[in-house]
Amino acid sequence: MKIKFFFNKQPYFVVKTLKKFIKISEMYEEKYYIVGGVIRDAILCKTNYDIDIVLTQFNPSFIKELEKELDTCFSFSKKFNTAKAYLKNGISIDLNVQRKETYPFNGSLPIVSFGDEKSDILRRDFTINSIYIKILNETVDIFDPVNGIKDLKNRKICFLKENSFLEDPTRILRGLKFAFRYSFSFEKNTKLALLDALKQDCFSTISSERLKKEFLLLLKEPTFHIYLNKNKYNKIFEYIFSFFTKENNLSLNNIKFIFKFLVLNTSLLKKLNIDKYYFFVFFISLSTEEIEKITFHSKNIINLNKNSEIYFYLNNFSNQELLLIMLYSNFKIENTKLLLKNSQFMKKSLNKIITKFLYLKKITPLLSGNDLLKIEIPQGKEFTNILNFAYTFQLNNKNITKKVLIREVKKIYGLSS
């Protein structure tokens, strides 16, 4: 098959970049394979800007010429024998030397050594990401010893070895990501191995940073909220979320509600300048004690009436804390468990008050220190109090003018008109 037909759904600049790489590799007689997501998505007729290339060695002259031709610079990792570059057109290129990976213990980072084609394939996560191609005279030659193409056609996600998920538990989250993105399902033995790894508490063997990083990528899949609400994945989700909710006993139904809340309140999140995915992970990881402190404030806020009361009370909180207060107004704590409560009144009231606060924050004070000096108010202890009074009066009187506000200040503080 010709390269233009194999990559017919890829943008022109992706194919152009591949051709530049091929030209330089032929010039230096470099052996290579193109592998990974760009091949998987080419077969599925989807776009992909991440190009993974496997080499037999790192030839400095070849890399230097590649950088010159692609107008980029590669950053190297000696530990993993990899190099990465980002091009101005949005493409990323990963160069990897054929390698073998061994895990000293489950959840550890792998020890890397030089390998061959077989070991390089077996170190990968799934068969659909283990399809290798090379291109000669613009003709694509496919190398697929683990039947990745067959699994793509059957819409199956299949592991490459029995202990895959125990070695690297983040593969579970990557597998779900592909399942949600392409509407694939796990091959029978792969799913059994996945569930067995979760039962063995596999996530406890990796750092929370590694887990959160991969979990955030899963959350950002456009169809995540759809699959979250499918009973088919309940057992898997319960295991995954239990790692984050050890401090608060949030149930799966609670978690589903929280994510739905964030999706439905996207406009409010934008106003608060909060990333819903990072906030979601932060939220479900809070302890019961932290939650109790937050719910205390929600009861106080709904009793605020005047604009000035709303502004000065809520101005003590960060935007993230405001959202926490609003969200946790939907819960109550019973026997250290967090339970949903039906409180539409509180939810609507808090939403209304917080939205009003965001509007009030944009109001610029009409009076400044210079204005007070002009009306012969000396700097001193009362100076700040007068400015606070003026701003409070302004917040509570929507259409007040600067002239009227100065008159009110003079009247209250016994100054001559």
N, C-alpha and C positions, 0 to 999 in steps of 0.2 A: 504494500500500500504506500502511495506517495505521501510525503509529509503534509502537503496542503490538504489532503483528504482526511488524514488522521487527526489533524488539529483544526479541522474546518470550523469549529465553534469557538476557537480561541481568537482574541483580537489580533489584528495584523502585527502589532508591535511585539506580541509574545512569540509568534512564529519567526519574526525578524530577529529577535534576540537569540532564539535557538539556532538559527542559521549562522549567526555570527559566531556562536560558541563552536558549532560543528566545523566551521571554516578554520578556526584557530587550532582546534584539536587535531584536525587532519594535517595542518601545517607542522605541528610538533609531534605528530604520530602518537598522540595520547589515546589510550584505551579508556572508554567511558561507557556508562549507561545513564539514561535519563529514567527516573523512577519516582514513585510517590504520587502525591495528590494531582499533579498536572497530568499524569498519564491516566489515573483513575477518572478524572473529570473529562478528559478528552474522549474517553470511551463512552462516558455518560452524556456526552454532548453538552457539557457545562464549562463555564469559564473558570480559569484558575491562574493567578499571577505568581504563584510560588513554584519555582523550578528547583527540583532536587537532582543533583548529578553525582554519580558514584565514579571515582577515579581509582586507578591502581597505585597512584603516587601523587605527591605534590611537587610538581616541577616549577621552581621559582621563575624561570624564563617564560613558561607557559602562563602562569598566573599573572605575571607582569604585563604580558601582551593582552591577556583577557581584560585586565583593568583598563588598559589604554583603549581597546576597541569598544568597551562597554561604558567608558567614562565613569568609572566607579573605583572603590577601594575595598578590598576584602579584609575583614577582621578574622583572626585565626584563634582557634582553641587547640593548643598542643595536647591537652588532656584527652580530647575526643577525636583528634585528627579531622577537624572540620574547619570550614571557612564560610563566611556569610557576607553578602553584599546586597545593598539596596540601590536599585537604579532609579533615575529621575522619572521614568515612565510608570513607576509604581510596582515594578516587578522586583521580587526578592530571589536571590540565587543562593542555594546551599551547595557547597562542594564537600563531599565526604570521601575519604579514602576507604576502600573495602576493608571491613573490620569484623572482628569477632567480639562479642560482649559476654562477659560472665559476671554473675551477681554473687558477691561474697555471702550475702544474706538477703532475705526477702525485703523489698522496699529500699534497698541501697541503690546508690548510683552505680552503673556498671563499670567494671574494669575493662578497658579497651585494649585490644591487641590487633595486629594486622591479620587480615583474613582473606578469604576467597569469595567467589560469587555465592556459594552455598551458605557460608556463615553470615554473609552480609544480608542475605534474604531472611534467614532464620532469626535474626535479631529484631526484625520489624514486628509491628503490632498485629496487623491483620493481612490476610491474603490480598484483599482489594488494594492495599497500599504497597504490594510487593511485586508489581508487574514492571519488568525492565524492558526498555527499548534502546536500540542504537540505530543511527541513521547513516546510511551510506548511499551516495549518489541520489540523495533526496528520497530514498526508499526506506520505510520503517521496518526494522527487523525486531520482532517481539520475542522476549524470553520470559516465559511464565511457568516455571516448574511447580508452583503451588496452586495452580488453577484459579488465579485471581479473577480472570476474565469470566470464567464460568460462574463464580460467586457473584460477580457484578450482574450478570444476566439473570441469576436466580434471586437477586436482591437479598443476599445473605452476608452477614458479617461473621467471619470465621477466623479463629485464632490460629497461630502457627505451632504452638506447643502447649502441653497440658498445664504447666505451671506459669503461664504467661502473666496472669493477673496477680499472682502472688509475688512474682519477681518485680513487677511494676504495676501497682494498683491504679495508677493514673490511666492505664489503658482501658479501665472500665468506663471512665468518663469520656474518653475519646471514642470508644465504641458506641456509647449512647449518642454522642454528638453526630456521628455518621448515620446512626439509625434514624435520628430525628430529621437530619438534613435531607436524606434521600428516601425516607419511608422504607428503610430496610428492616429486617428482623435478624436476631441472632440465630446462628446455626445451633442445633440442639445441644451438642456437646460443649459448645462455646458458652451457651447460656448456663448450663449446669456448672461449668468451671467458674463462671462469673459469680453465681450465687454462692458457691462453696467458698470462694475467696472472701466474699462479704461476711459470711457466717464466721469465718476465722478472724474477723476484725482486721482485715488487710490494711485499711487506711491508717491504723495506729502505727504502722511500720514506716510511714513517710512523714515528712515535716508538714506542718499546717500550711506553710507557704506554698509548697509544691501542690498540695491538694487544692488550696484556694485558687491558685493560678489556673489550673485545669478546669476547676468547677466554674469559674467565671466565664471561660470560653464556652462551656456547655450552656450556661444561662443565656448567653448572647445569641444562641441559635434562634432564628425567628419563630420556629415552631415549638420551642421549649414549653411554653404555657399550654399548648394543646396536649402534648404528651404527659405533662404533669397531671393533667386531669383524666388521663386514661387509666382505668383500673389495672390494665395489663402490666403496667410498670410499678404498681404500688409497692410490691415487695422490695424491688430494687431501690426505689426512692426512700423507703423507710430505713434501710440499712445506711444509705448515703447520708441522709439528713441527721441520723442519730449521732454521727460524728460531730456535727456542728451544734446540736441541741442538748448536749450533756448537762449544761448548766441551767436549763429552763424547762425541760420535759415538753417541749412543743410537739403536738401531735401532727401527723401528716395533713390532716384536714386544716389545722391552723396554718400550716406552712402554705398550703394551697390558697387559703384565704389571703394571706399576706402578699403572695406574689400577684394574685388577682387585683388586690387593692393598689399595688404599685403600678400595674399595667393600666388600670382605670384612671389613675391620678397622674398620668404622664405630664399633663400641662402644669400641675402644681409642682411636680419635681423639677421641671424646667425653670419655673419661677424661683425655686429654692436653690437652683444650680446643683442638684444632687444626681449622681449616677445611680440609677435604680438597681443595677446589678451589684455594685459594691455595697450599697446600702442594705440590700437583701441579705447578703452574707453577714454583714455586721449585725443586723437586726436579729437574725435567728441564732446568733452566737452569744447574745447577752445573757447574763445570769438573772435569776429570779429577783435577787436583791436590787439589781440595777433597774429592772422593770418596775418594781414597787415604787422606787423614787420617781420614775417618770409618770406613772399613773396618778400619783399624788397631785402633780401640777395640772393635769387635765381637768380635775374637779374644780380647781381654782379659776382656770381660764374661762370656763363657760359662765362664770359669775361676773366677768368684766363687762362693763357697759360703755363708759366713756372712751372716746378715742385715745385720750391721754393715758388712761388706765391700761388699755390694750398695748399701746406703744411701749411704755416704760416697763411693764411686766415682761412682755415677750422679748424686749431688746436685750435681756440678760441671757438669752439662749442662742445657741448656734442654729443654723438652718437644719442641720441634721437632728438636733434635739427637738426642734419644733415638729419635724415629721414623726419622730419617735412618739412624742406626746399625742399627736393626732392618731397615729396608728394603734397605739396601745390603749386608747380609749375604747377600743372594740373588745378588750379582754378583761377578765377578772382572774384573780389568783385564789385557788381553793386547794388546800393541802399541798402546797408547793407546786401545784400544776396550773398551767396557764390555760384558761378556758375561754372560748368565744362567748360573748354576750350580745344580746340583741338590743343595741342602744343607738337607734337611728337618730334620735334627738341630739345626743351628745356628739355623734359623728358629724352631723350637719352643722351644729353650732360651732364646733372646733374648726371645721373647714371654713366657715364663714368668717370667724374671728381671725384665723391665721391669714386668710386672703386679704382681709382688711389691714392687718398689720403690715403685710408686704407693700400695700398701697401707701400706708402712712410713712413707711421708711423712705419713700421717694420724695416726701415733702421737705423742701429746704426751708430752714428758719428764715422768717422775714427780717428779724432783727439780729444784728451782730454786736460785738463789743464796741465797734466804732460808732454805731448808732446810739448806744447808751452814752458814750462820751460826748456826742454832739448835743445831747439834751442835758449835759452837765451832771451826769451821774458818775461820781468818782469810783475809780477802781478800789475794790476792797472785798470784805466778806460777803456783802450783799450783791456784788456784781453777778456772780454765778447764779445766785438764787433768782435774781430778776430775769436773767436770760432763760432760766428753766421755766419761770412763771409765764414769760412771753410765749415760749414754744408750746407750753401746755395749753394756753389760751387759744393759740393759733390752731392746734390740732382739734380742739373742741368746737371751733367756729370756722366752718369750711370755707366760706367766702370772704373772710376778713381781709382788709387791706392793711398795708404797712402803716398808713396814717392813723387808722382807727386803733391799731394795736399800740402805737406809741401813746395815743390818748389814754388807753386803758392802763398802760404801765404808769403813766403820770398820775392817774387817778388813784390807783391802788397804793402807790408809794408816796402820795402826798406831795407831788411836785407841781409847780405852777404850770399852767397851760401855755 
